[in-house]
Amino acid sequence: MGTRGMTAHVPETSSPIVRRIEARGGVVIGKTNTPEFGAGANTFNDVFGYTRNPWNTALNAGGSSGGAAAALAAGEVWLAHGSDLAGSLRTPAAFCGVVGLRPSPGLVPGAPAHMRFHREAVQGPMARSVMDAALFLDAMAGSDPAEPLSYPAPASPFQQAVAEAGDSPRIAFSVDLGGFAPVAREVENHLRMALGKVEAAGAVVEETCPPLPDLDGTYRVLRAMLWAAGPGRADPRVQRHFKQTLRENIEYGRMLTITDVYDAQQAQSRLYDILAGFMRGFDVLACPVVGLMPGPVEQEYPAEIDGRPVEDYISWLRFSYLSPVTGLPSISVPVGLGPRGLPVGLQLIGRPRGEAGLLAAARAVERATGGPLGPIDPVP
């Protein structure tokens, strides 16, 4: 878990998702690095240190599945398993030039053992190509009797959806989610260029965005509930090692009122209704994965985005909020090399339980923008 309080902890059994991967032919070779308890979008901790970005080792690899993304980009592994609450597999995928898919809640079993009905944190596949991500999703997906929210995988393999993908998805595009999330000009310019290529290949791209009322507050409440109920109830001997930002997340969760919880539950339903209705007119909603390029590996989170101050250590990840709050699947797909020769990812959000259509659209984007990338030897 990337914390000094658990350096002697060795699990006695494998997680059910690991056993499933092995039963379906996966060869598990090890664990990759994570920030402390998976909290944060820069992968570092006091046990194993920093995970560096293979495209420029002075920069961070994103997080929390930064070790997974870096291992993929550098060719250490062919596939990697990641998790996602605030873009934990999407952000490192974007920073490292790989694919990261956040599935619908329940498609891939892996809810926290102490919170079986939790919906916002999910497990998902990471790979260097859309087809490989689909292959891994096929291996991970399906119901599990121990998971009350899990459901069966569809009859048609996700790989089939990728193999049959056309070049004309209907894409809604918003560069800032209607003003909700700040984006650096260099990221915006590259994504507009990339979507121009996708449109030239046959896609329909319309710049539009649905209203997103109360998205920020709703996400923060749902997130804080998980931290307070999880790491916030760990043994005090473990908690005394926690980094400051993790302590702040836990304390925010402890201070929530029941009214905060009621409001978040109702707002979550409203946001789902809005987005599910909006998506009836499109195959995917496209937006940035994250609003800026990776920063120095020593910097836990950026202080500003193009001169606009960042409020705290999760506010720069606002593009990641929509998928966990509404439960819609999303994917980060590389769209070529951008500023300073670094990869840039485009986020696609699909329809409810629409992984097949999401993967097909991602393949169209990948094909139009010259992907996949890598593997590469790390660049000093």
C-alpha positions as CSV (number, residue, x, y, z in Angstrom):
1,M,0.0,0.0,0.0
2,G,3.0,2.3,-0.2
3,T,3.1,3.1,3.5
4,R,5.7,2.6,6.1
5,G,3.1,1.3,8.5
6,M,2.6,-1.8,6.4
7,T,6.1,-2.7,5.3
8,A,5.9,-6.1,7.1
9,H,2.4,-6.9,5.6
10,V,2.4,-9.9,3.3
11,P,-1.1,-10.9,2.1
12,E,-2.0,-14.6,2.8
13,T,-4.2,-14.9,-0.2
14,S,-4.5,-13.4,-3.6
15,S,-7.2,-10.9,-4.4
16,P,-10.2,-12.5,-6.3
17,I,-9.4,-10.4,-9.4
18,V,-5.8,-11.7,-9.4
19,R,-7.1,-15.3,-9.1
20,R,-9.5,-14.7,-12.0
21,I,-6.7,-13.3,-14.2
22,E,-4.5,-16.3,-13.5
23,A,-7.3,-18.7,-14.1
24,R,-7.9,-17.2,-17.5
25,G,-4.3,-17.4,-18.6
26,G,-2.6,-14.4,-17.1
27,V,1.0,-14.7,-15.8
28,V,1.3,-12.3,-12.8
29,I,4.9,-11.2,-12.4
30,G,4.6,-8.7,-9.5
31,K,3.2,-5.5,-8.1
32,T,3.8,-2.0,-9.4
33,N,4.4,1.2,-7.3
34,T,1.5,3.3,-5.9
35,P,1.2,6.5,-3.8
36,E,0.3,5.9,-0.2
37,F,-3.0,4.0,-0.1
38,G,-3.5,5.0,-3.8
39,A,-4.1,8.6,-2.8
40,G,-2.7,11.1,-5.3
41,A,-1.9,11.5,-9.0
42,N,1.9,11.4,-8.5
43,T,3.2,8.0,-7.7
44,F,5.7,8.2,-4.8
45,N,5.9,6.9,-1.2
46,D,8.4,6.6,1.7
47,V,8.9,2.9,1.0
48,F,9.8,2.7,-2.7
49,G,10.4,6.3,-3.7
50,Y,9.3,7.9,-7.0
51,T,8.0,6.3,-10.1
52,R,9.4,8.3,-13.1
53,N,7.9,8.9,-16.5
54,P,9.7,6.8,-19.1
55,W,9.3,9.5,-21.7
56,N,11.3,11.9,-19.5
57,T,12.5,10.5,-16.2
58,A,12.6,14.0,-14.6
59,L,8.8,14.0,-14.8
60,N,6.2,12.1,-12.9
61,A,4.2,9.2,-14.3
62,G,0.9,10.2,-12.9
63,G,-1.0,8.1,-10.3
64,S,-2.2,6.3,-8.5
65,S,-1.5,3.5,-11.1
66,G,1.7,5.2,-12.1
67,G,3.9,2.1,-11.6
68,A,1.6,0.2,-13.9
69,A,1.6,2.9,-16.6
70,A,5.4,3.3,-16.5
71,A,5.9,-0.5,-16.6
72,L,3.8,-0.7,-19.8
73,A,5.4,2.3,-21.5
74,A,8.9,0.9,-20.8
75,G,8.0,-2.6,-22.0
76,E,8.4,-4.3,-18.6
77,V,4.9,-5.8,-18.9
78,W,2.4,-6.4,-21.7
79,L,-0.7,-5.7,-19.6
80,A,-1.3,-4.1,-16.2
81,H,-4.1,-3.9,-13.8
82,G,-5.0,-0.5,-12.4
83,S,-7.6,1.1,-10.2
84,D,-9.5,4.4,-10.6
85,L,-11.3,6.8,-8.2
86,A,-10.0,10.2,-9.4
87,G,-8.4,9.1,-12.7
88,S,-6.0,6.8,-11.0
89,L,-5.5,4.7,-14.1
90,R,-6.6,7.3,-16.7
91,T,-4.1,10.0,-15.7
92,P,-1.0,7.8,-15.7
93,A,-2.1,6.3,-18.9
94,A,-2.3,9.8,-20.5
95,F,1.1,10.8,-19.0
96,C,2.9,7.6,-20.1
97,G,1.3,7.2,-23.6
98,V,-0.7,4.0,-22.8
99,V,-4.4,3.0,-22.7
100,G,-6.3,2.9,-19.4
101,L,-10.0,1.9,-19.2
102,R,-12.2,2.6,-16.3
103,P,-15.1,0.2,-16.6
104,S,-18.7,0.5,-15.3
105,P,-19.1,-0.4,-11.6
106,G,-19.6,-4.1,-11.3
107,L,-18.2,-5.3,-14.7
108,V,-14.8,-6.0,-13.1
109,P,-15.1,-7.4,-9.5
110,G,-12.8,-5.6,-7.1
111,A,-14.8,-3.5,-4.6
112,P,-13.0,-2.8,-1.3
113,A,-13.6,-5.8,1.0
114,H,-15.0,-3.6,3.7
115,M,-17.4,-1.7,1.3
116,R,-18.9,-4.2,-1.1
117,F,-21.6,-1.8,-2.2
118,H,-19.1,1.0,-3.0
119,R,-19.5,2.2,-6.7
120,E,-17.0,5.0,-7.3
121,A,-13.6,3.1,-7.0
122,V,-13.2,0.4,-9.7
123,Q,-10.6,-1.9,-11.2
124,G,-9.7,-1.9,-14.8
125,P,-7.2,-2.9,-17.6
126,M,-4.2,-0.9,-18.8
127,A,-2.3,-1.8,-22.0
128,R,-0.3,-0.2,-24.9
129,S,-3.1,-0.6,-27.4
130,V,-6.9,-0.5,-27.4
131,M,-7.0,-4.1,-28.6
132,D,-4.8,-5.3,-25.8
133,A,-7.0,-3.4,-23.3
134,A,-10.0,-5.2,-24.7
135,L,-8.3,-8.5,-24.4
136,F,-7.5,-7.8,-20.7
137,L,-11.0,-6.6,-20.0
138,D,-12.3,-9.9,-21.5
139,A,-10.1,-11.7,-18.9
140,M,-11.2,-9.5,-16.0
141,A,-14.9,-9.1,-16.6
142,G,-17.8,-11.1,-15.2
143,S,-19.9,-11.6,-12.1
144,D,-18.5,-12.9,-8.8
145,P,-20.7,-14.3,-6.0
146,A,-18.7,-12.4,-3.4
147,E,-19.5,-9.1,-5.2
148,P,-23.1,-7.9,-4.8
149,L,-22.8,-5.3,-7.6
150,S,-21.1,-7.5,-10.1
151,Y,-22.8,-8.7,-13.3
152,P,-22.0,-11.0,-16.2
153,A,-19.8,-10.0,-19.1
154,P,-21.7,-9.6,-22.4
155,A,-21.9,-12.5,-24.7
156,S,-19.7,-10.9,-27.4
157,P,-16.0,-10.4,-26.5
158,F,-14.8,-6.8,-26.2
159,Q,-12.1,-7.7,-28.6
160,Q,-14.7,-8.3,-31.3
161,A,-16.0,-4.7,-30.8
162,V,-12.5,-3.4,-31.4
163,A,-11.9,-5.6,-34.4
164,E,-15.1,-4.5,-36.0
165,A,-14.7,-0.8,-35.1
166,G,-15.4,1.7,-37.9
167,D,-14.1,5.2,-38.4
168,S,-17.2,7.2,-37.9
169,P,-18.2,7.5,-34.3
170,R,-20.3,10.4,-33.2
171,I,-18.2,12.4,-30.7
172,A,-19.3,15.2,-28.4
173,F,-16.2,17.3,-27.5
174,S,-15.7,19.7,-24.6
175,V,-12.3,21.1,-23.9
176,D,-13.2,22.2,-20.4
177,L,-16.5,20.4,-19.6
178,G,-18.4,23.7,-19.9
179,G,-15.9,25.7,-17.9
180,F,-15.8,23.1,-15.1
181,A,-12.1,22.1,-15.4
182,P,-9.1,24.3,-16.3
183,V,-6.9,23.2,-19.2
184,A,-3.5,24.4,-20.4
185,R,-3.4,25.9,-23.8
186,E,-0.8,23.4,-25.0
187,V,-3.1,20.5,-24.1
188,E,-6.1,22.1,-25.7
189,N,-4.2,22.8,-28.9
190,H,-2.9,19.3,-29.2
191,L,-6.3,17.7,-28.5
192,R,-8.0,20.0,-31.1
193,M,-5.4,18.9,-33.6
194,A,-5.9,15.2,-32.8
195,L,-9.7,15.5,-33.1
196,G,-9.2,17.2,-36.4
197,K,-7.5,14.0,-37.6
198,V,-10.3,11.9,-36.2
199,E,-12.9,14.0,-38.0
200,A,-10.9,13.8,-41.2
201,A,-10.9,10.0,-41.0
202,G,-14.7,10.0,-40.9
203,A,-15.9,10.7,-37.4
204,V,-18.5,13.4,-36.6
205,V,-17.2,15.8,-33.9
206,E,-19.6,18.3,-32.3
207,E,-18.3,20.7,-29.6
208,T,-20.9,20.6,-26.9
209,C,-21.3,19.7,-23.2
210,P,-24.2,18.9,-20.9
211,P,-24.8,20.9,-17.7
212,L,-23.0,19.4,-14.7
213,P,-24.7,20.8,-11.6
214,D,-22.9,20.2,-8.3
215,L,-20.4,17.8,-9.8
216,D,-17.4,19.1,-7.7
217,G,-19.1,18.9,-4.3
218,T,-20.8,15.6,-5.1
219,Y,-17.5,14.0,-6.1
220,R,-15.7,15.3,-3.1
221,V,-18.3,13.9,-0.7
222,L,-18.4,10.5,-2.3
223,R,-14.6,10.3,-2.3
224,A,-14.2,11.5,1.3
225,M,-16.7,8.8,2.5
226,L,-14.3,6.1,1.0
227,W,-11.2,7.5,2.6
228,A,-12.7,8.0,6.0
229,A,-14.3,4.5,6.0
230,G,-11.1,2.9,4.7
231,P,-7.6,4.3,5.6
232,G,-9.4,6.4,8.2
233,R,-10.2,3.3,10.2
234,A,-6.7,1.7,9.8
235,D,-4.7,0.8,12.9
236,P,-3.4,4.1,14.5
237,R,0.1,2.7,14.2
238,V,-0.4,2.7,10.4
239,Q,-2.1,6.0,10.3
240,R,0.7,7.9,12.1
241,H,2.8,7.4,8.9
242,F,0.3,8.9,6.5
243,K,1.3,11.9,4.3
244,Q,-0.5,15.2,4.9
245,T,-2.7,15.1,1.9
246,L,-4.0,11.6,2.8
247,R,-4.7,12.9,6.4
248,E,-6.7,15.8,4.9
249,N,-8.8,13.5,2.8
250,I,-9.7,11.4,5.8
251,E,-10.5,14.4,8.0
252,Y,-12.8,15.9,5.3
253,G,-14.7,12.6,5.3
254,R,-15.0,12.6,9.1
255,M,-16.4,16.1,9.1
256,L,-19.3,15.3,6.6
257,T,-22.8,15.8,7.9
258,I,-25.7,13.5,7.0
259,T,-27.1,16.4,5.0
260,D,-23.9,16.4,2.9
261,V,-24.5,12.7,2.2
262,Y,-28.2,13.2,1.3
263,D,-27.3,16.0,-1.0
264,A,-24.6,14.1,-2.7
265,Q,-26.8,11.1,-3.3
266,Q,-29.5,13.2,-4.9
267,A,-27.0,15.2,-7.0
268,Q,-25.4,12.0,-8.2
269,S,-28.8,10.7,-9.5
270,R,-29.4,14.1,-11.3
271,L,-26.0,14.0,-12.9
272,Y,-26.6,10.5,-14.1
273,D,-29.9,11.4,-15.7
274,I,-28.4,14.4,-17.4
275,L,-25.4,12.5,-18.8
276,A,-27.3,9.4,-19.8
277,G,-29.8,11.5,-21.7
278,F,-27.1,13.5,-23.4
279,M,-25.3,10.4,-24.5
280,R,-28.3,9.1,-26.4
281,G,-27.2,11.5,-29.1
282,F,-23.5,10.5,-29.2
283,D,-21.3,7.5,-29.0
284,V,-18.8,9.1,-26.6
285,L,-18.1,12.4,-24.9
286,A,-14.5,13.5,-25.4
287,C,-12.5,15.7,-23.1
288,P,-9.0,16.0,-21.7
289,V,-7.9,13.3,-19.3
290,V,-6.0,15.9,-17.3
291,G,-5.6,19.6,-17.9
292,L,-1.9,19.9,-18.2
293,M,1.3,18.0,-19.0
294,P,3.2,16.0,-16.3
295,G,5.3,18.0,-13.9
296,P,8.6,17.4,-12.0
297,V,8.6,14.1,-10.2
298,E,9.4,15.8,-6.9
299,Q,6.2,17.9,-7.1
300,E,3.2,16.2,-5.4
301,Y,0.7,18.3,-7.4
302,P,0.8,21.5,-9.6
303,A,0.3,24.9,-8.0
304,E,-1.3,26.4,-11.2
305,I,-2.5,25.6,-14.6
306,D,-1.6,28.4,-17.1
307,G,-1.5,30.9,-14.3
308,R,-4.8,29.8,-12.6
309,P,-4.1,28.6,-9.1
310,V,-4.9,25.0,-8.1
311,E,-7.0,24.9,-4.9
312,D,-5.8,21.6,-3.5
313,Y,-4.3,18.3,-4.5
314,I,-7.3,16.9,-6.4
315,S,-8.8,20.0,-8.0
316,W,-6.4,19.7,-11.0
317,L,-8.0,16.3,-11.7
318,R,-11.5,17.6,-12.3
319,F,-11.8,16.0,-15.7
320,S,-11.7,12.6,-13.8
321,Y,-14.8,13.3,-11.7
322,L,-17.6,12.8,-14.2
323,S,-17.1,9.1,-14.8
324,P,-17.0,7.9,-11.1
325,V,-20.0,10.1,-10.1
326,T,-22.2,8.9,-12.9
327,G,-20.9,5.3,-13.3
328,L,-20.3,5.7,-17.0
329,P,-17.2,3.9,-18.4
330,S,-14.3,6.0,-19.7
331,I,-10.9,5.4,-21.3
332,S,-7.7,7.3,-21.8
333,V,-6.3,6.7,-25.3
334,P,-3.0,8.2,-26.6
335,V,-3.4,10.7,-29.4
336,G,0.3,11.1,-30.4
337,L,3.2,13.1,-29.1
338,G,2.6,16.7,-28.2
339,P,4.5,19.4,-26.3
340,R,8.2,18.6,-25.7
341,G,7.8,15.2,-27.3
342,L,5.6,13.9,-24.5
343,P,2.5,11.7,-25.1
344,V,-1.0,13.3,-24.7
345,G,-4.1,11.3,-23.8
346,L,-7.7,11.9,-24.9
347,Q,-10.5,10.9,-22.5
348,L,-13.6,9.3,-24.0
349,I,-16.7,8.7,-21.8
350,G,-19.2,6.1,-23.0
351,R,-22.8,5.3,-22.6
352,P,-24.1,3.4,-19.5
353,R,-22.5,-0.1,-19.5
354,G,-21.3,0.8,-23.0
355,E,-17.7,-0.6,-22.9
356,A,-18.0,-2.2,-26.4
357,G,-19.0,1.1,-28.0
358,L,-16.4,3.0,-26.0
359,L,-13.6,0.6,-27.1
360,A,-14.7,0.8,-30.7
361,A,-14.6,4.7,-30.6
362,A,-11.2,4.5,-28.9
363,R,-9.9,2.3,-31.7
364,A,-11.1,4.8,-34.3
365,V,-9.3,7.5,-32.4
366,E,-6.2,5.4,-32.0
367,R,-6.1,4.5,-35.7
368,A,-6.7,8.2,-36.9
369,T,-3.9,9.5,-34.7
370,G,-1.2,7.0,-35.5
371,G,-1.2,4.9,-32.3
372,P,-0.4,2.9,-30.4
373,L,2.9,4.2,-29.0
374,G,5.9,2.4,-27.5
375,P,7.3,0.5,-25.8
376,I,10.3,2.8,-25.3
377,D,13.6,2.8,-23.4
378,P,13.4,5.4,-20.6
379,V,14.6,8.8,-21.6
380,P,16.8,10.6,-19.1
